[in-house]
Amino acid sequence: EAGVAQSPRYKIIEKRQSVAFWCNPISGHATLYWYQQILGQGPKLLIQFQNNGVVDDSQLPKDRFSAERLKGVDSTLKIQPAKLEDSAVYLCASSTYFRVEMNTEAFFGQGTRLTVV
Amino acid sequence: SQKIEQNSEALNIQEGKTATLTCNYTNYSPAYLQWYRQDPGRGPVFLLLIRENEKEKRKERLKVTFDTTLKQSLFHITASQPADSATYLCALGIKAAGNKLTFGGGTRVLVKP
């Protein structure tokens, strides 16, 4: 079974520039998560999709971050304009979903390491 | 406010001993709790899941307990090996929030030969 694919693996940009990250979840996984992980901290949930609908985006800085999941499969996360504090690893994860009571584990990609200079 | 707390200090342990990690939470009512392992430069990898109505789960050398009264989970690695050295993350599944998966800060474990 192929894992969660993310690209690019690394990205360096200047502040105020824009950047986009791509995620291809495991086939058939209805739930997709984007997390931000700053060095030395745990992953922070930015947005959660169920198929192509947003379940939670309460911690997404909507003035600069946006995300979409077209057709309920691939997803992109965009930052525009980037700030120095956006330097972090951006992790995508996916999981199957039956109903709320039947949770399953999340499968993570390797992440995209973003450096804003 | 809602918090998930893990010991931020690294846990140094001798090979063969049992490592015990804690995960405490406040102002959450999780449906389940998961533990993940994360190696440097990699994404987290799922280890164990325990539901709100379960007290204990085991998998090989790993054991997890879940006390919803104390709002605490303990994660044990028995007969630890240098290959167990990694950061371990706990994550709460919030049923009321559509299975929102919220992580703690992680605890780094270093097993010395």
Interface residues (C-beta under 8 A of the other chain):
Chain A: V4 T31 Y33 Y35 Q41 G42 P43 K44 L45 Q48 Q50 V55 D56 L91 A93 Y97 V100 E101 N103 T104 E105 A106 F107 F108 G109 Q110 G111
Chain B: I4 Q6 A31 Y32 Q34 G41 R42 G43 P44 V45 F46 L49 L89 A91 G93 K95 A97 G98 N99 K100 L101 T102 F103 G104 G105 G106
